[in-house]
Amino acid sequence: TTEGCLPEIFNLFGLGEPVTPTNPECSEYKTLSDPTRSIHYEGPDDEELYCDKMASPFSLTSPDWSDAGWYRFQGPGGHRMPEKSPGLSKCGSYVTGWLEGKHPRAFGQTIDTFVCFHFDRVDCYHSAAAKVTNCGSFFVYYLPNYPKNCPGRYCATDESLPDA
């Protein structure tokens, strides 16, 4: 379920009529809002590492994770996925997930992409297929469960998108 109302984007032609995305994922998504998802979060100790996978025997399931599906990043952790590796042991986990490639620039556009996971000094040690949709003022991501043994987690940032 979504939290709050879907933001309206006004018509670029100046007609004043609100335009909203027609993609169902722009209104039917789960929220990732844990502040420890931030690329700037360093810690916690090894016994409190989170993982984006249900019922992991190796770490705690992230408090905002509820299985594979469409997600929107919100809150103090960040509002989108980073487009470069945040490094190891960030985002409340040991293995850190980041978007390999660029976010879609066109309103309503969905792209197939990959999420890379930084591990053992390698920016993209392994990856998982994902999707990203541009919903106007925010992005939503189709994210699978973390594909390997935990701990691994999707990271968030509030940094500006790089120029296209």
N, C-alpha and C positions, 0 to 999 in steps of 0.2 A: 504494500500500500504506500501511497505517497504521503508526505507530511506537508501540509500547507496547500496552497493553490498552485496550479500550473501557471507560470509567468506568461504574460501576454506580450507578444512582439507586434509593434505597430507597423502597419503597411508602409513600405518604403516609398509609395507613390503619394504619400501625404493625404490619403483619403480619411485617415483617422479611424478606420475600422481595425479592430484587433485581429491579428492573425496568430493562430496557434498551430503547432505541429500536428499533423494527422497520424504520425507514427504512433501506434499503440504503446510502445515502450516509453514514450515521453510522458505518459500519465500513469503507467502501470509498472512501477519499479520498486525495488527495496532500497533502503538507505544505508550507506556506510558513513557513520558519523563519529566513530571512536577517535578521540584526539591523538591517540598513539599511532595512528596511521600516517601522521605527518612525516615527510622526508627529513625533518629537523629533529625528530624524536630519537634520542639515543638511549637505549636501555630496553627493557628492564634487565634484571639478572637472568641467567639461563633457565631458572625454574618458572619464569612468568612469560615465556615467549608465546606469541599467538600464532595461529594458523587458520587460513581460510579453507578449511575442510571440516566436515562434520565428523565427530567421534574419532579424533586423532589420538592415538595412544602416546604420541611423543611430545605433545604440547597442548595448550589450552585452545579450544575453538574460539576464534575472535568473537567478542560479545555482540557485534553487529552483523555477523555472518549467518546466513540461513540457507545454505546450499546454492548450487549453480542457478544463475538467472540474471535478469537485468537489474543493474545497480546504478544509483546516483551517489556521488560523493558530496557530502554536505557537512557543515559544522567546522569546529576549530582545527580538525586534522587537515582539511583542504577540500577543494571543490572539483578537482580533476586529477587524473593520473599524470605523473611526470613523463616526459618524452626522453629522458635520459636516466641512467642508473643513479640512484641515490647513494649507492655503496652498500657495503655489508653491515649488518646489525643496526638497521634503522627501522623506522615504521613499526616498532613493537614486535619485531621478529628478527630472525637471523638471515633468512633468504628473502630478498626484497624484490617485489614485482613492479615493473614499469612498462609503459607503452612503447613498443618497438615501432617507430614510424611516427606519422603526424596525425593529429586529430582532424576529422573532416571539417572543412571550412564552410560548406554550403548548408544553409538551413534545411533541416529534414533529411540530410544525407546520412546514410549508414555505410560504413566500410568494414570489410573483413580485415583483420590484422592479427598481430601476435602480442602477447605479453611476455617479456623476457624476465628471467629471474637471476639476480646477481648472487653468485656463490663462489667461494674459493678464489677470490681475486679475478673472476671472469664476469664481465658485465652481463653476458647472455649465456649462462651456463646451460640452461634449458629454457623451453618456452611452452606456451599454451595458446591455442587458437582462441580468439576473442572477436567481438564486434563493438563498434563505437557508433553512436548516433548523435548528431548535432541537433539539439532540441531548441536552438535559438540562444537562450541565455545560460544554458547548461548542457552538459553531455551526459549520456547514459551509456553504460558498458554491459555487454553480455559477458559475464565472467564465469568460467568453470571452477569447480573445486580445485584447490592447489593440486597439481598433477603428480607430485612426488611425495616421499616421506616428509613429514613436517619437521621443523617449522618453516613455513613460507607464507607470505602475505602480500596483498596488493597495497601499494603505497599511494599517498595523496599529497597534493601540493596546492598552494595558492599562487605560485609564481605565474607570471604572464606567459602566454603561449609565445614561442619563438616566431619570428616572421616566417611567412610561407616560403 
